[in-house]
Amino acid sequence: MSTKISSEILKKAYTLICTARSLSKLYEEEKDITSKYVHATSKGHEVIQLALSLQLQKQDWVSPYYRDDSILLGIGITPYELMLQLLCKKDDPFSAGRTYYSHPSLKRDDMPKIIHQSSATGMQAIPTTGIALGLQYKSQNNLLDKKNTENAVVVCSFGDASITEGEVSEAFQMAALKKLPILYLVQDNEWDISAHASETRAVDATTYAKGFGIKSYYVDGTDFNESYNIISKALKEIRKESIPILIHAKVPLLNHHTSGVRMEWYRDDLEDSKKQDPFPKLKKLLISNKFEQSELDKIEEETDKSVRSDFKKALNTENPKPEDLFDYDFAPTEINEEQGSLTSKNKEPIFMVDAAIFAIKELMTKHTECLLYGQDVGQRLGGVFREAATLGKIFGDKRVFNTPIQEAFIIGSTVGMSAVGLKPIVEIQFADYIWPGLNQLFTEVSRSYYLSNGKWPVSCIIRVPTGAYGSGGPYHSSSVESILTNIHGIKIAYPSNAADLKGIIKAAYYDPNPVIILEHKGLYWGKIKGTEETKTLEPDENYILPMGKAKITLKANQEVIDKGNTLCIITYGMGVYWAKTAAKEFKGQIEIIDLRTLYPLDKKLIFERVKIHGKCIVLSEEPSNNSFAQSLASKISQECFNYLDMAVKVIGSENLPAIPLNSVLEEKMLPNSKKVVTEISKLLDY
């Protein structure tokens, strides 16, 4: 049963649809200016967007997509602010000129919050569902702000073509599985750029959502009364029952796909679409509710005048300065110096796997906002390497829990979790399995702080067991640091012993940026000959090892250095132990630097020590071609050229597509101490 909508809401809706139409009209008239940067508008979609946005509350969260400028108008964003983003101006409140029109990020106390919105179709579904997961967690642990009288709702808006994205299915799966308080709004205009729905999808959004067990409502998105009432019903259900709901709104697309893909190039349904225009329908609704035509004409005239005035004003505002480019690459961290003690009374030597468990246990005991999730980390198993053993039993299934096999969701959900004030520690089971999550890592996690102009840093820890161990074969042995170090906006650690791992986990927790910790499987228990030093005394609870601090783990003899016959090995992970074993053949001649952190790099220590020795090896487990190791070697060569006796040598695995399962072939593939000895001899004999 529909509820009568107040005159106040109707008038506001009409004012805003007139505003949206004026924006669309103006952008087209001024396309020589406005099309410099790509944009899309909500023309044809305005009614469903306004019916939603006019009912959102300040404690809610919303993730619009690129043609949702009417949603932004509805929550209180002004046309002038939208224009600042359209024109990529310095005062653009969302990104300071860094990203597209209607790609907002918003953190205002009196409005719904909006995390960074990327342009990849449907990708906002996972971070936004992560917000809902985070709110549920906070509710279960009594962490919610009690000032709000009603529970928050999370809204994720996208077009009908988005539901064909695999990552959207991951979001739907988790929302249904965990019964999350989220509304998915699908605006169905039947177009995916130039491809029609009949070409690109097997079922519509309603049918698709039902397959996940998500409650769905179908609505005529051009009918304000119907849209408003169905949305009102859905929002009340979500607030009360904490369930996911999908609203499938049928709408016409009455404008270009974007300013760069014009409708006349491919559309053959324009005349039929115009018949579904929501604007005259809304006007008719207001007249039936006793509004005078003259009043509506006046609203239309005044909004158009205001929009044009705002445009002139926006045109004359300041552009970003070149130096603004460098703002907000990383959120500042207070963890810059080593803290606490490496040794502690009554502490025993521990393995790396235990160091991780103890560090996370201490953090979770101290911080309720800390939680751990991933594949098989729950209390039944505690991780396939037992790297989370006991944690589920100690903290329960609400704080330590398994996820489906969804690497994209595991990584991308940290954006939403972080946004609501939580600190997620998540795990990718093997480095080989990180590939499905790279889109979220690159598009959402790494860019959020920069593209939101500092509003939404993503504070998370992503644990990744890596490296070859015990004939893991081609699907469980890969090293991925070269890919990861090419994603800017994340920090990457690669510790080689228990003390360092514990200290780095603590530093990563208190760092406001995303941190990936690569943990070599073969070092977890120090079972491989030559890796016994992975086992160390457990540092105290307050020990913190900051990112970007390398360590000289073996020093060369100063007398030999003075004779000019020494060599510096720069390495990390398993490479530390290959290098240490090899160094035994060259008494006093070898210095080994354990990087511990791949980004940021301790360039100061690296360059300083290479200049002293004049000879350098960069040792890695990865294949060397186009690798992190080669990049580091190049940096060393550029900085230390005048001090080098010869080119920097890179040692890595053979340049082949995968590590074979057979142990003989695996040994041939990987570096080892004997191979390192051979290369050291060549360089020292030069």
N, C-alpha and C positions, 0 to 999 in steps of 0.2 A: 504494500500500500504506500503510495507516494505521499510525501509531506509537502505542504505548501511552502515554497521558497519565499523568504522575506523580500520586500521591495528593495531594501538596502542591498542585499546580495545581488538581486537582479540588475540594479542600477550599476553596481560595481562591475559586474560581469560585462555589461554592455559597454561601459567606459573602457574597460581593458581590451575588449575585442576591437573596438574602434582604434585604440592605441596600436594594437598589433597590426591591424590592416593599414594604418598610416605608416608604420614602420616598413612593412612589405612594399607598399606603394612608393615610398620615398627611396628605398634602396634600389628599386628598379629604375626610377627616374634619374637617380644619381649613380647609375651603375659604373660609369667611368671612374668614379671615386670609390664606391663601396665594394666593387668587385676586385679591387687590388688584392684583397685578402678574401679567401673563400668563405661564404656564409650560406646558410639556409634559414628559412623562416617557417613559422607555424601556420601559414595560411591554409585553411581547410581543417586544421587540427585544433583550432583555438578553443572551441567549446568544451571538449573533453579535458583539455589542459586546465582551463579555468575552473571547471567543475571540481577538479581535484585540488588545485593549488589554493583555492579560496576556503578549503576546509582543513588545510594543514595547520598545525600548531607549532609554537616555537621550539618545543622539545622533540619534534619530528625530524627525520632525515629524508632527503630526496636526492636522487641521482637522475637528472634529466638527460635526454640525448640531444643531438645537435640541432634539431628543429623545434626545441621546446622553449622558445622565448616567451610564449604565453604562460607557461608554468612560472617562469622567473618574474614576469610582470605580476602574476597572481599572488606570489609570496611577498611582494613589496619592492622588487628591484625596479629602478626607474629606467625609462627609455634612454636617458642620458648615460647612465652606467653601461647599458647594453651597447650604446654607440661607441663608448670609449674602448670596449673590447673589439667591436667591429673594425675600428680604425687602428687597433693595436697601439693605443696611446699609453704613455707612461703612467697615467692615473687610472688605467683599467683596473677596477677593484678586484678582479679575479686572478689575473696573471701578469699584470704590468706589461701587456703587449706581447706575451710569449705564446699565446695559443688562440685558437679560433673563436669566432662569435658563438655564443650559446654553449661554450665549454667552461662552465663556471666552477668556482670553488668559493665557498662562503662559510664564514665563521662569525656570525653575528648573534648576540644574545637574544634578540627579539625576532628572529626568523629561523625557519628550519635550516639545519646545517647541510652543506653540500661538500663532499670530498672532491678531490681532483677528478675531473671528467675527461677521459681520453677520447680519441676519435675512432678507435678501433671498434667496429660494430659489435655491440653486445658485451663488450669486455667489462662494462661497469657492473654487470650482473654479479660477478664474484665478489669484488670489494664491497658492494652494497649489501649483499647477503652476509658478508663478514660483519658488517655493522649490526645486523639483526642478531647474528650469533653472539656478538659481543654484548649487546643489550640483554639478551637472555642470560648470559653468564653473570652479568652484573646483578640482575634480578635474583638469580639463584644464590648469590653470595652477598646479598644486602649491600651492594655498592652503588645503587641508583640514587640520584638526587631526589630527596623526598619533597622538594618544593612543588613538583609537578603533580597536579591532581589526577591526571590521566596518563596512562602508559604511552610511551612513544611508539610511533609507527614508522617503519622504514619503507620508502617508496622507490622502486626502480622502474624507470620508464624507458621503453625502446620501441622500435618499429617492428612490424611483423616479420621482416626478413631476418631480424636478429635471432629469432627462435631456431633458425637452422644452424646456428653456431654451437659447436660442441661444448664450449665453456658455459653457455647458458644452461645446458642440460645439467652440468655439474652443480650450478647454483640451485636449480629446481630440485635436484636430488637432495641436497643438504637441507634446503628449506622444508621439504616434506618430511625428511628423516627426523630432523630436530624440532619440527613444529615451530618455526621461527615467525616472529611478528613482522611480516613483510608483504607489501602489496606490489605485485608486478602489473604495470599498466602497459598493455600492448596496443599501439596505435596502428591499425591495419588499413593501409591505403593501397595494398596489393602490388606495390612496386618496390623493387630492389634495384635502384638506379634505373637501368633500362630493361631489366629482366622482370617479367610479370610473375606473380605468385604461381600461376599455373605451370611455370617453367622451373621453379626453384623449391617448392615445398610439397610434401606428400599430404600433410594435414594442416589444419589451421591451429592457431594458438590455443583455443579452447580444448580441442581434442588432444593436443600435445600435453597440455598441463594436466588433464585428467589422467593421463597415463602415469604420472608421478603421484597421483592422489591429491593434487592441489585443487581446492575448490575454485570454481570459475564462474564468472558472470559475463554474459554477452550484452553489449549495450550499443545502441545507435549513438555514436560519438558526435553526431551533429545536433542532437536533441539535448538541450541544456537541462530541462526538467528531469528527463530520464537519467541522464548521466550523473547529475548532482545527487539524486536520490539513491541510485545504486552504489555510488562511491561512498555516500554517507553510511549506508548499511554495511558496506565492506569494512570501512574504517572502524566502526563500532565493534564489529565482530573481531577484528584483529586486536583492538585495544583490550577487549574483554577476554578473549579466548586464547590469544597469542598463537595464531595460525597463519599460514601463508594463504593468500588469495590472489588469483589472477583476474584482471578485468580486460576483456577483449573488446576493444572499441573499434567499430567500423567507421572510417573517416575517408574523405576525399583529399587527395593532394592537389591543391589549386595553385601551386607555384612550382618553380623549377626544383629539380632534385637538390641542387646547390647552384650558386651563382655561376659555377663553372660547367654545369651540365644542364642546359636549358631544355625545358619541357617540349618545345616545338621540334626538337631533334628526334624524339622517339615516341612521344605520347600519341596514341590514337583514340583516347577515351576522354579527351578534354571537355567536350560538350556534355557528355553524360555526367562527368564529375561536377561540373558547374551546377547541375540540377540539385546536387546534394550540399550546396554551399550552406554552412551553418549560420552565416551572418544574417540573412533575411529571416531564418527560422527563429533566431534569438530575438530579433526585432519584433517579430510577430508575437512572441511570448510576452514581451514587455507591454505591447499594446493591449493584449488580452488581460493584462494585470493593471489596467487603468493609467498607463503612461501615455502622455500626449506625444503626437508625432513631432511637434515643435520642440519639445524637450529633448527628444532623441536626436533631432537634427542639430540642436545646439551642442549636445555632447560630442557628436561626430565632428562638428566644426572646430570646437575648442581643443579637442585632443589632437587633431591634425595640425592646428596652429602651434600647439605646445611641442609636438614632435619635431616640427621643422625648426623651431627656435632652438631646441636641444641639439639638433644636428649642426647648426651654424656654430653653436658654442663648442661642441665637441671637436669640430674641425680645427679650431684655433687653439686647442690645448697642446701641451708639450709632448713631443715624441720621446721615447727612451733614449738615454745617452749611451754611447758605446760601452762605457765602463759599467753600466747597469747589467750587462751581459753576465757578469761574474757573481752577481748576488744569488744567494740561496742554493749553492751547489750542495753543501752539506749543512745540516743544523749543527751549531756549536756544541761541543761536548766539554764537560768539566773534567773528564778523565784524561789527563795529559801526562801524569807522572805515576810511576810505580808506587803502589800503596800496600801497607800491611807487610807481613813477614812470610818469606818463603819457607820458613821452618816454624813449627808449632809444637809446644809441649804435648806429649802423649799422642802424637800423630805417628802413624806407621807409613812406610813406603807403600805407594798405591800405583795401580795400573792406570793408564789413560782412561779406560772405560769407566773405572770407578771415580776418577777425577770429575768427569762430566756429571755423573749421577750425584756426587756430593755437592758440586757447585749448584746444580739445579735444585736440589733438596733445600739447601740453605736459602736460595733466592725465593722459593715458593713458601717456605716457612715464614720468611720476613715480609713478603709482599703478596697480598691476596690477589692483586691484579695480574700476577704472573700465572700462566697456564701453559700446558704442554699438549700438543696433539700432532697426529700424523698416522701413517699406516703401521699398525701392529705395536704401537707404543703403550697400549692399555695394559691393565694389570695382569691379564692372562699370560702375556709373553714378555712385555717390557722391552720391545724392540728385537729385531732379528739378530742383533749383536749383543743383546741384553744391556744395551747402553741406556735404557730407561728402567731397568729392573728395580722393583720395590716402589717406584714413585707413584704408580697407580694405586697400590695398596695403601700407601701413606696418605695421599691427598684425595682419593676417591675419583669416581668416574666423571664428575662434573669439571674437574680441573685437569685430569690426565685422561685423554680419550682417543679412541681410534677414529679415523676418518675412512670413508670409502677410498677406493683407488682413484684418487683425483689430485694429481700433483698441481694442476692449475689452481684448484680451489685451496689447497693447503698453503700455497705461496700467496695467492692473490687475496685471500681472506684476511691476511695480516694487515692489509691497508685499512679495512673497516674496523678490525679489532683495535688497532693502534689509535684510530680516530676517536673511539669512545673511551680512551684512557687506559686500555689494557696493554700488557706486555706479553705477546705470544712468543713462545718458543716452539717452533715447528720442525718437523723432520721429513726429509726426502729419503726414502729407504736406501737407495743406492744412487751414486752420482749419475749412473747410466739412465736413471728414471727422471732426471731433472728436466729433460727436453720438453715434455708437455707443459711444464710450468714456466718456461722461458718467456712466453708471451706476457704473462702476468708480471714476471720479474722485471722485464724490460719496459713494458708499456705503462704499468701501474705503480709497482713498488719503487722502482729507481727514480721515476720522474715526478712523483707526487709533490715532494718538497719544492723542487725547482719550478714546476709549472703552476703551482698554487701560490707562488710568490711568498713562500715561507709559512703558509698557513697550516699545511698538513704534512709534517714529516712522518715517515713511517718507521716506528721504533719496533723492531722485531729481530729475532735470532732465527736463522735458518740453518739447521744442522744437516750436513751432507756427508755421510760415510763414503769414502772415495778410495781409489787406488787398487792395485792388483794384490791379491792375497789368496793363497791356497787354491790355485787353479779355478778361479772364479769364472774364467772364460769371457767371451765377448760381451756379455750382458750384465756383468757384475764387477768389472775391473777397470772401468774407464777413469781417466783423469779429465777434468773439465775446466781447469783454472783459466785456460786461455780464452775460452768463451766468456766466462764470468768476468774476467778483468777487462773485457771490452764493453761491459755494461757500466756506464758511468752513473754515479749516484748511490752505489752500494760499497760497503767495506767488506774485505775478504781476509779472513785469517786462516792460517794453516799451521797449527802448532805441532811440535814433534815429541813432546813429553807431557807427563801428567801435570806437573806444576804449571807449565805454560797454558795447557788447556783449561785448567781451572781458573787461572787468572784472566785469561781471555774471555771466557764465558761471563765472568763478573763484569769486565769492562764493556762487553757487548750489551749486557743488560742495561747498564746505566748510560749507554750511548743512545742519543735520540734518533739515530739513523739505522737503516736496515743493515744487518751484519750477517754474512754467510761464514760459517765455520766449517772448513773442510777437515775431516777427521779420517786419517788413513786407517783402514781396517786392519792392516797388518801390524800397526803399532798399538792397537787397543790393549793387547795383553803382553806385548814384548816377547812373543814366542819365537819369532824369527831370529836366527843366530845373528849376533851383532847388534840387536836392538834392545839389549837388556837395560840400557840407560833411559828407555822410555819410562821406566818405573822410578818414581822419585818420592821423596818425603812429601806428605800432603801439606800444602801451604795453609796458613790459618784462614779463618772465615773472611777476614778483611783484606786478603791479598787480591790485588787487582793489577793486571798487566795491560797497560794501554795499547791501543792499536798503533801500528807504525813504529814499533821499537824492535829492531833486529838485535841479535846477540852474537858475540864472538864465542862460539862454543868450543873452539880449539884454537890456541894461540901458537904462532910460529916462534921459534927461538930468536931473540933479538940479535944475537951474534950472527946467526945465519942470514937474518934480514939485512944486516949491515954488509954482508958479503954479496948481496944481490942475487941470491939463489933460492928464493921462496916463491910461493904461489898462493893465491887466495881463491877459495871455492865458495861461491854464493849458491845457497841451496835452501831446501825446506822439506818438511815431511820425511819420507823414507830416504830422500837424498842425503839427509844429515848423517845417516848411519852408513850408507855406502861410502860417503866421504871419510867418515871417521875410521872405518875399517881400512880403507885404502891408505890413509895417512900414516898408518903404522909402518908402512914400507919406506917412509921418507921422514926420518926422525928430525923434528924441529923445522922442517921446510914448509909445512902446510898450515895455513890458517883457514878456518871454516866459519862462515857467517850463516847462521840460521835466521832466515828472514822473519819467520813467525807470522808476519802479516804481508800479504801480497798487495793489498791496497788499504791504507796508504803505505808506500814503501819508505823505509828508512834510508833515503838517498844519502843523507849526510854520512852515516857510518859506512855505507857501501863504497862511496866514492873516496872517502878518506883512506880506507884500508887498501883499495885497489891501487891507489896512487903510491902507496908505500911499497907494495910488492911488485907492481909492474907486469905481473902475469895473473890471468884470471880465468877460471872455469865457472860457467853457470850450469848447474846440474839439476835436472828435472826428470820426473817419471813420464811426462808427456812426450809424444812424438815431437821432435824439435822443429819441423817445418812450420813456419807461420805461427809460432807459439809465444806464450808469455816469456819463456826463457830467452828466445831470440830477441824479443822486444827489450828485455832487460839488458841483454848483451849490447844491443845497439845504444841504449842510454849510457851504459858504461863507456862504450867506445867514444861517444860524442863528448862526454864530460871529462874523460881521463886520457884522451888521445895522446897528449904530449908526455904522459907518464908510462905508457904501455910499451913493453918490449915486443909485443906481437899482438895479433888479433885475439879478441876474447873468444874462447872456445866454448861451444854449447854442447853438452852431452844430454841426450834424451833417449827415449825409446825409438825403435825403428819406425820409419814413416809408413806405416801400414794402417788399413782401415779399422782393425780391431785386434784385441789381444786373444790369441787362440786358447782353447780349453786345455789342450795337451800340455803337460808340464814342461816337456823338452822345448816345445815351440814358445811357450810363455817365457822361459828363461832366456831364450835367444832374443825375444822381443824386447825385454826390459833391460835397463841399465843394471849394473851390479858393481861390486867393489873391484873385481878384476878388470873390468872395462875402464873404470876410473883410474886404476893404477897405470894402465897402458897409456892413457891420455896424459896423465901427470908426467910420466917419464918423457914423453915427446916434448912437452913444454919446458921441462927443466933442462933437457938436453939441448935445447935450441941455442 
